[in-house]
Amino acid sequence: MDELDRNDLVLLGDKDLWLEGIMDQYGERLTKLAYNYVKDWGIAEDVVQDVFITCYKQFDEIDKVISFKAWIFRMTINKCKDVLKSSFIKKIVFNKGIFDRLSSSVLSPEGLTIKRNEEEVLSKCILSLPIKYREIIILYYYEDLSVLEISVMLKMNGNTIKTRLNRGRDRLKIKLERGRI
Amino acid sequence: MEDKLQNLRKAMDSTTHNGKHFTEVQKAKIKQKIRSVKTSESHEPKKHMVFGFTAAALSILVLLVSTEFMITPSIKEPNDGSTQALIDDWEIRNEYEENGEVLFSVYPDPGLSAEKPYGYLFNFTAPFDTFEGKELAIYAVHKETGERITVLAPNKVVNPPSGYSSLERFTTNFAVPAGGIWKYEVFVDDQLYGNVIVSVREKQYEEREEAPINKDWEITPTFTVKTENGERVFQGIEGEIAFMEMEFKVGQEGKTRWFIWGEDLQEVNRENLVVIATHKDSQEEKVVIDSNHWEVSNPEYEDESFKSILGAQASQHAVFSLPSSGLWRLDAYVGKKHYRSIIVEVEK
């Protein structure tokens, strides 16, 4: 469904049909996006469920949204961040020092042998990046968004995004190199 | 590495993200959840509907319904007796007549408004044996939404109130959930006895007059919250409404962030945050903020996520100024709801 269709449905006020459409269009994508943040399919599912329910409730306001895609992405991201912030996991596990140690033993790129699928190593390394770098790398490479689009979506300065993109790549490189040994 | 990253989607989708994760089951779950939210919002107490009414009884009643606006008796001539008359009869009247005789009238509290319980005095004219040993119930139907609620559960009438021979002075206390026109239906032993139509004002939000005009105009104190990056000072009432401390100088715009607590609030609210400033001496009023820029957890503030530190449900950044020096009262509203007043002093 393209933007025009959606707007037509919004104009027609057919809420249910519209919901069906956006679920088809964004459901899979947002679930994966959410997973990149929360790293748990169950939680990702909950987040996305929440997103669509919010969409449905805000149906009347939707026509005021300039870019629906940016809006729904942003909402998903924010909900993920809320989950990360609020969750017990964050307080214990995401505590910096511990997280680093954990990530090196659990996701241990070092432990992965050369035989392991390269793609899998890359994916896992990305998922083990700190959220602020992981987020940008995912949006840029996985979601294929431009720096400008990301900056609008995250309400973040373009230079900050570029910096994080660079640092993220550096960190990723180190992780990958360690993984290859 | 860049080339690998260029194919990141493929890499992830074939490994960590492999498979379909947004299934028809998930879709169905969402739809079901939406439906359940919808039905719980519009609770339909159909069980209170009385179906024991025969069409004949209905039509007789309909013929007899009148309103206080029916001054000329000629209007009361029997018409076709369709049920429509009963349903569409929404003209406000505090009396219920049958055969030209007032069966009862209601005297609601003059301040009657939504959501708060108010006292109602019903004056029934029939002798006590009409009610004795029977169950009296009152249901309310909202004109706008059709919502039907029980405001007085069926209750056996045993004795007349002391000092009265019948129910000339039957008092009850109840609240209706919304403003607008309400029909109160009185049932005696599950039979519709009559109805009255009452206008209920919208919920009365804390009137601005109730804000401390005659009080001390004491400057609202600040409170401090410790964050990872040091202490932050807020002015207002923690747990209700507060903003990040800012300097108030005449005409000088200041940037701050408002935090509002409330269970009915969401991160993004339909209604605007409106802040009305009132000057103590001149009583000058000024709308300083009227904005829907609800702050969604902003990654820029990830290091100092005040909202999570403070636990406020909603927040907004705002830039505003006050036009003259002295004490100002800031009354914050989200929609019509008032969220306390904050007194600030503006320097010259």
Interface residues (C-beta under 8 A of the other chain):
Chain A: D16 L19 E20 M23 G27 E28 L30 T31 K32 Y35 W41 A44 E45 V48 Q49 F52 I53 Y56 Q58 E61 R74 M75 I77 N78 K81 D82 K85 S86 N117 E118 E119 E120 L122 S123 K124 I126 L127 K132 E135 I137 I138 Y141 Y142 D144 L154 K155 M156 R169 L172 K173 L176
Chain B: M1 K4 L5 Q6 L8 R9 K10 A11 M12 D13 S14 T15 T16 H17 K20 H21 F22 Q26 K27 K29 I30 K31 K33 I34 V37 E267 V268 R270 V296 S297 N298 P299 E300 E302 S305 S308
